[in-house]
Each structure stands twice: as C-alpha cells, then as structure tokens.
C-alpha cells in the first residue's frame, strides 16, 4: 500500500483524525468548511474527520496573602487578573500565585 500526504486546512480548535466516509456521531468538515456531525450511516462521500481539542486547564494557589515583589516563574494578581512574571522581578508589590502541576 502506498502512503500519501496531503496539505489540509483544519478549522481552529479541531484536530484532524482521518479522511474517510463519516460514521454516525463523527464530527467532520463539510463542503463549506464548517463542522458537521454525522446523524446516520448513510453518508456517501469521504470527508475530513475531526475531533475538538479540549482547552488546557490551569490551577493556581495563592502563596502570598501579603503583597510582595513577584519574581520570575510566579504569577501576580493585578486588577483581578493573574499575570505571569516572565523575567526579573516586579517593581510593585502584589498578591502572589503559583501554578499547581497536576
């Protein structure tokens, strides 16, 4: 059997799985480049089968109730949002958070 590679455009947030006739319950890219779900097993044409990419979930824990300077690798609370400290340290003092690795 010969193997082929074809360039494809997959809608954002989806991962290509196969190129075949869809089975009942499969998500596929239709002619208009929209995601459709196969409702029965009577579909005749080959389509790009896709699956939705689950968003990454991050969990944070507060490690400093008292405001202090944030350093590289920590997250600081500013206006109700968590911001990463990519390099160095902050100039102001913030409530500090750390990502919990699961």
DOFIZA-405889 format. One record per residue (C-alpha): residue number from 0; x, y negated, z; residue in one letter. Coordinates in steps of 0.5 Angstrom, whole numbers, plus 500, padded with zeros to 3 digits. Example, Ala and Ser with C-alpha at 12.3 -4.5 7.8 and 13.67 -1.06 7.14 Angstrom:
2
+-----+-----+-----+-----+------+
: pos :   x :   y :   z : code :
+-----+-----+-----+-----+------+
:   0 : 525 : 509 : 516 :    a :
:   1 : 527 : 502 : 514 :    s :
+-----+-----+-----+-----+------+
# end
This chain:
102
+-----+-----+-----+-----+------+
: pos :   x :   y :   z : code :
+-----+-----+-----+-----+------+
:   0 : 500 : 500 : 500 :    x :
:   1 : 503 : 493 : 498 :    x :
:   2 : 502 : 487 : 503 :    x :
:   3 : 500 : 480 : 501 :    x :
:   4 : 501 : 474 : 505 :    x :
:   5 : 496 : 468 : 503 :    x :
:   6 : 496 : 461 : 506 :    x :
:   7 : 490 : 459 : 509 :    x :
:   8 : 486 : 454 : 513 :    x :
:   9 : 483 : 456 : 519 :    x :
:  10 : 478 : 451 : 523 :    x :
:  11 : 481 : 447 : 529 :    x :
:  12 : 480 : 451 : 536 :    x :
:  13 : 480 : 458 : 532 :    x :
:  14 : 485 : 464 : 531 :    x :
:  15 : 485 : 468 : 524 :    x :
:  16 : 484 : 475 : 526 :    x :
:  17 : 482 : 479 : 519 :    x :
:  18 : 480 : 478 : 512 :    x :
:  19 : 474 : 483 : 511 :    x :
:  20 : 467 : 483 : 510 :    x :
:  21 : 464 : 481 : 517 :    x :
:  22 : 460 : 486 : 521 :    x :
:  23 : 454 : 484 : 526 :    x :
:  24 : 457 : 479 : 531 :    x :
:  25 : 463 : 477 : 528 :    x :
:  26 : 465 : 470 : 527 :    x :
:  27 : 467 : 468 : 520 :    x :
:  28 : 469 : 462 : 516 :    x :
:  29 : 463 : 461 : 511 :    x :
:  30 : 464 : 457 : 504 :    x :
:  31 : 463 : 450 : 507 :    x :
:  32 : 469 : 452 : 511 :    x :
:  33 : 464 : 452 : 517 :    x :
:  34 : 464 : 457 : 523 :    x :
:  35 : 458 : 462 : 522 :    x :
:  36 : 456 : 468 : 526 :    x :
:  37 : 454 : 474 : 522 :    x :
:  38 : 447 : 476 : 524 :    x :
:  39 : 446 : 483 : 521 :    x :
:  40 : 451 : 488 : 517 :    x :
:  41 : 448 : 487 : 510 :    x :
:  42 : 454 : 481 : 508 :    x :
:  43 : 457 : 483 : 502 :    x :
:  44 : 463 : 478 : 501 :    x :
:  45 : 470 : 478 : 504 :    x :
:  46 : 471 : 472 : 509 :    x :
:  47 : 476 : 470 : 514 :    x :
:  48 : 474 : 473 : 521 :    x :
:  49 : 476 : 468 : 526 :    x :
:  50 : 476 : 468 : 534 :    x :
:  51 : 475 : 462 : 538 :    x :
:  52 : 481 : 460 : 542 :    x :
:  53 : 480 : 459 : 550 :    x :
:  54 : 482 : 453 : 553 :    x :
:  55 : 488 : 453 : 557 :    x :
:  56 : 486 : 452 : 565 :    x :
:  57 : 491 : 449 : 570 :    x :
:  58 : 490 : 449 : 577 :    x :
:  59 : 493 : 444 : 582 :    x :
:  60 : 494 : 443 : 589 :    x :
:  61 : 496 : 436 : 593 :    x :
:  62 : 502 : 437 : 596 :    x :
:  63 : 503 : 430 : 599 :    x :
:  64 : 497 : 426 : 602 :    x :
:  65 : 501 : 420 : 604 :    x :
:  66 : 503 : 416 : 598 :    x :
:  67 : 511 : 417 : 596 :    x :
:  68 : 515 : 417 : 590 :    x :
:  69 : 514 : 422 : 584 :    x :
:  70 : 520 : 426 : 581 :    x :
:  71 : 521 : 430 : 575 :    x :
:  72 : 516 : 436 : 575 :    x :
:  73 : 511 : 433 : 579 :    x :
:  74 : 504 : 430 : 578 :    x :
:  75 : 502 : 424 : 581 :    x :
:  76 : 495 : 421 : 582 :    x :
:  77 : 493 : 414 : 578 :    x :
:  78 : 486 : 412 : 578 :    x :
:  79 : 483 : 419 : 579 :    x :
:  80 : 487 : 422 : 573 :    x :
:  81 : 493 : 426 : 574 :    x :
:  82 : 499 : 424 : 570 :    x :
:  83 : 506 : 428 : 569 :    x :
:  84 : 513 : 425 : 571 :    x :
:  85 : 517 : 428 : 565 :    x :
:  86 : 524 : 425 : 567 :    x :
:  87 : 527 : 421 : 573 :    x :
:  88 : 522 : 418 : 578 :    x :
:  89 : 516 : 413 : 579 :    x :
:  90 : 517 : 406 : 581 :    x :
:  91 : 511 : 406 : 586 :    x :
:  92 : 508 : 411 : 591 :    x :
:  93 : 503 : 416 : 589 :    x :
:  94 : 499 : 422 : 592 :    x :
:  95 : 503 : 428 : 589 :    x :
:  96 : 500 : 434 : 586 :    x :
:  97 : 504 : 440 : 584 :    x :
:  98 : 501 : 446 : 578 :    x :
:  99 : 500 : 452 : 581 :    x :
: 100 : 503 : 458 : 577 :    x :
: 101 : 498 : 464 : 577 :    x :
+-----+-----+-----+-----+------+
# end
